[in-house]
Amino acid sequence: MIREKKEILFSAVSREELLRWTSDLVAIPSYSGLPMQEQAVADYIVDLLKKEHIDCRIQHLVGGRCNVIARLAGAGAGRSLMLNGHMDTVPAYDMLQAFEPRLKDGMLYGRGTTDMKGALAAMMGVLIALKRTGTVLLGELIFSAVADEEESSIGTIALLESGMHADAVIVGEAMGRDAIAIAQKGLEWFEFILHGKTVHGGRQDEGVNAILKATRLIQVLQEQLAPRLKARCHPFMGCPTLNIGVIRGGTQLSTVAGECVVQMDRRFIPGLETYESMYRELSDIVEDLSRKDPDFRCTLKVLDSSVMKSGYVHQGMEQKEDEPLVQVLKTSLEAVSGKPARLTGCTCWTDAGLFGHYGKMPVVVYGPGDLTLAHSKEERLDPDALEESYRVYLTAAMAFCG
């Protein structure tokens, strides 16, 4: 009887519908810099869900941005579950026909197929299947499609500040077909501004070359801090990292550089490090170099593009393997796919960090697609993975909410 019920639910939404919804969403640009960036995607989602008689609404945010929130009320005695995904994408960059979704060699191509409009379509499919079949779960099922995950996460922060809460959350970022991320590194982008003294190159002894001071800073980061980070490994997240990604300094060859900027990506491990300890470690290095060299002057700051709303930073998250959500999703994935599920850490940053750290909700990351293709000119999604994720989300919702 249970098997028959699942088959009825699985078939309530077709593979063709999932592909059409994903394609429609991809065809609506929602990349960074567009005015009212997510509005057209939100309108599409709300129109689709309302046609299926599902309770949903748009939550308006600052600057013309918005979220979509949909709910299926439970019978009253079960756990609540939130399915979460983001509506924004990165720009097309060098991807041709980025907003012209097309099937090629059995794959669906287009910006956002993997990151993450396919997951949005699969999650909408869960609500639609339950509604079409008249299935009422014991606990409430919530779907949230949020703004701005690719930048400052104002959408998920707005959800949290509005008081939205669930007993667990699944964030639909692409993890591959066999993987569930139960841990995620925290993230911050730092900027070191090295201050020198500009003089003519012919009188360089009278100046202070900020580029040379930057090389000293980089040397210390690589030779002293990097080895310490390698000693802080986590079974799912690996080691914390630092990456010097950008360096800019000087104006021309015959002038001693008066300023040099070094920008660094720092990933930290929740449980082994805190945001505060990570920042203090960098501050201590700057202060130590300043004590040893009176000409070493450096300003450490968070990169402007990484600053979130006051009171929030890019925190990581970690769940225990025996957390009910982890076990439900693992069992559901194995039941649908017929293969072992792999518990892992998420190598990118997602809104799961906000749900876990600030929302105090159990959260995992699972979604269709290959993460290595996100943001690339070859972004694409396997329709088999799309349909499988729909079935996994549906199975997990039934098991978790009851």
ChimeraX attribute file (.defattr): number of C-alpha atoms within 10 A of each C-alpha:
attribute: neighborCount
match mode: 1-to-1
recipient: residues
	/A:1	6
	/A:2	7
	/A:3	8
	/A:4	9
	/A:5	11
	/A:6	15
	/A:7	12
	/A:8	14
	/A:9	22
	/A:10	22
	/A:11	11
	/A:12	17
	/A:13	22
	/A:14	13
	/A:15	18
	/A:16	11
	/A:17	14
	/A:18	23
	/A:19	23
	/A:20	14
	/A:21	21
	/A:22	27
	/A:23	25
	/A:24	17
	/A:25	28
	/A:26	27
	/A:27	19
	/A:28	17
	/A:29	23
	/A:30	27
	/A:31	19
	/A:32	17
	/A:33	9
	/A:34	11
	/A:35	12
	/A:36	14
	/A:37	22
	/A:38	27
	/A:39	22
	/A:40	16
	/A:41	24
	/A:42	25
	/A:43	14
	/A:44	14
	/A:45	24
	/A:46	20
	/A:47	15
	/A:48	15
	/A:49	19
	/A:50	13
	/A:51	9
	/A:52	14
	/A:53	12
	/A:54	20
	/A:55	13
	/A:56	19
	/A:57	18
	/A:58	18
	/A:59	16
	/A:60	14
	/A:61	13
	/A:62	10
	/A:63	9
	/A:64	11
	/A:65	19
	/A:66	27
	/A:67	25
	/A:68	24
	/A:69	20
	/A:70	23
	/A:71	16
	/A:72	21
	/A:73	16
	/A:74	18
	/A:75	13
	/A:76	12
	/A:77	12
	/A:78	16
	/A:79	19
	/A:80	24
	/A:81	25
	/A:82	23
	/A:83	25
	/A:84	23
	/A:85	28
	/A:86	28
	/A:87	32
	/A:88	26
	/A:89	26
	/A:90	19
	/A:91	17
	/A:92	19
	/A:93	11
	/A:94	11
	/A:95	16
	/A:96	12
	/A:97	14
	/A:98	22
	/A:99	20
	/A:100	15
	/A:101	22
	/A:102	17
	/A:103	15
	/A:104	9
	/A:105	8
	/A:106	11
	/A:107	15
	/A:108	20
	/A:109	26
	/A:110	30
	/A:111	35
	/A:112	34
	/A:113	33
	/A:114	31
	/A:115	31
	/A:116	27
	/A:117	30
	/A:118	36
	/A:119	33
	/A:120	30
	/A:121	26
	/A:122	32
	/A:123	29
	/A:124	23
	/A:125	26
	/A:126	26
	/A:127	25
	/A:128	22
	/A:129	21
	/A:130	21
	/A:131	18
	/A:132	14
	/A:133	12
	/A:134	10
	/A:135	15
	/A:136	17
	/A:137	23
	/A:138	18
	/A:139	23
	/A:140	23
	/A:141	24
	/A:142	22
	/A:143	23
	/A:144	25
	/A:145	26
	/A:146	28
	/A:147	29
	/A:148	24
	/A:149	20
	/A:150	18
	/A:151	15
	/A:152	19
	/A:153	21
	/A:154	21
	/A:155	26
	/A:156	26
	/A:157	22
	/A:158	19
	/A:159	18
	/A:160	15
	/A:161	12
	/A:162	10
	/A:163	9
	/A:164	12
	/A:165	18
	/A:166	21
	/A:167	18
	/A:168	23
	/A:169	23
	/A:170	28
	/A:171	23
	/A:172	30
	/A:173	33
	/A:174	27
	/A:175	22
	/A:176	16
	/A:177	22
	/A:178	19
	/A:179	21
	/A:180	25
	/A:181	27
	/A:182	25
	/A:183	28
	/A:184	29
	/A:185	28
	/A:186	23
	/A:187	23
	/A:188	22
	/A:189	21
	/A:190	20
	/A:191	21
	/A:192	21
	/A:193	21
	/A:194	24
	/A:195	22
	/A:196	24
	/A:197	16
	/A:198	20
	/A:199	18
	/A:200	14
	/A:201	15
	/A:202	10
	/A:203	12
	/A:204	16
	/A:205	11
	/A:206	13
	/A:207	18
	/A:208	20
	/A:209	26
	/A:210	27
	/A:211	23
	/A:212	17
	/A:213	22
	/A:214	26
	/A:215	14
	/A:216	13
	/A:217	20
	/A:218	16
	/A:219	12
	/A:220	15
	/A:221	18
	/A:222	14
	/A:223	11
	/A:224	12
	/A:225	17
	/A:226	15
	/A:227	12
	/A:228	13
	/A:229	17
	/A:230	12
	/A:231	10
	/A:232	15
	/A:233	13
	/A:234	16
	/A:235	9
	/A:236	17
	/A:237	20
	/A:238	16
	/A:239	19
	/A:240	23
	/A:241	19
	/A:242	18
	/A:243	14
	/A:244	16
	/A:245	10
	/A:246	11
	/A:247	16
	/A:248	13
	/A:249	19
	/A:250	18
	/A:251	13
	/A:252	9
	/A:253	9
	/A:254	13
	/A:255	18
	/A:256	27
	/A:257	26
	/A:258	19
	/A:259	22
	/A:260	23
	/A:261	19
	/A:262	21
	/A:263	20
	/A:264	19
	/A:265	16
	/A:266	18
	/A:267	27
	/A:268	26
	/A:269	27
	/A:270	21
	/A:271	10
	/A:272	12
	/A:273	15
	/A:274	15
	/A:275	18
	/A:276	8
	/A:277	12
	/A:278	15
	/A:279	16
	/A:280	12
	/A:281	11
	/A:282	16
	/A:283	15
	/A:284	11
	/A:285	15
	/A:286	20
	/A:287	14
	/A:288	12
	/A:289	18
	/A:290	14
	/A:291	11
	/A:292	9
	/A:293	11
	/A:294	8
	/A:295	17
	/A:296	23
	/A:297	18
	/A:298	24
	/A:299	12
	/A:300	16
	/A:301	14
	/A:302	15
	/A:303	15
	/A:304	10
	/A:305	9
	/A:306	15
	/A:307	15
	/A:308	15
	/A:309	11
	/A:310	6
	/A:311	6
	/A:312	14
	/A:313	20
	/A:314	25
	/A:315	26
	/A:316	27
	/A:317	29
	/A:318	23
	/A:319	18
	/A:320	12
	/A:321	12
	/A:322	9
	/A:323	13
	/A:324	14
	/A:325	25
	/A:326	24
	/A:327	15
	/A:328	17
	/A:329	23
	/A:330	21
	/A:331	17
	/A:332	22
	/A:333	27
	/A:334	15
	/A:335	15
	/A:336	15
	/A:337	16
	/A:338	9
	/A:339	11
	/A:340	13
	/A:341	18
	/A:342	15
	/A:343	17
	/A:344	19
	/A:345	23
	/A:346	26
	/A:347	16
	/A:348	12
	/A:349	20
	/A:350	26
	/A:351	28
	/A:352	32
	/A:353	26
	/A:354	22
	/A:355	27
	/A:356	21
	/A:357	19
	/A:358	17
	/A:359	20
	/A:360	15
	/A:361	18
	/A:362	24
	/A:363	31
	/A:364	29
	/A:365	25
	/A:366	26
	/A:367	34
	/A:368	32
	/A:369	29
	/A:370	20
	/A:371	20
	/A:372	13
	/A:373	16
	/A:374	22
	/A:375	19
	/A:376	17
	/A:377	17
	/A:378	16
	/A:379	23
	/A:380	25
	/A:381	29
	/A:382	22
	/A:383	21
	/A:384	14
	/A:385	21
	/A:386	25
	/A:387	24
	/A:388	21
	/A:389	27
	/A:390	28
	/A:391	27
	/A:392	27
	/A:393	26
	/A:394	23
	/A:395	22
	/A:396	23
	/A:397	27
	/A:398	22
	/A:399	17
	/A:400	23
	/A:401	22
	/A:402	17
